[in-house]
Amino acid sequence: MRSYFYEFIYFLQKHGFHVCRRIADRLGIRARSVRLSFVYLSFATLGFGFAFYLFIGFVLKIKDLLYTKRTSVFDL
């Protein structure tokens, strides 16, 4: 049971949404500060921070799928 949990945690770390990194890059601060604020928000609001993190992750994933950069007109 414990190994499944650690495999799941490793999967999330490896294939995560990079939400904190992208927010930190946009704001010009360290990703560690953003991650820490999500942890505090999760504790303070009983899970709302985690739900917000997943929502932002899905929005960023959809945005990346819709707005891909093409190098040329002929790449269509």
Secondary structure, DSSP 8 states (H G I E B T S, - for coil): -HHHHHHHHHHHHHS---HHHHHHHHHTS-HHHHHHHHHHHHHHTTSHHHHHHHHHHHHHHHHHHHS---SSGGG-
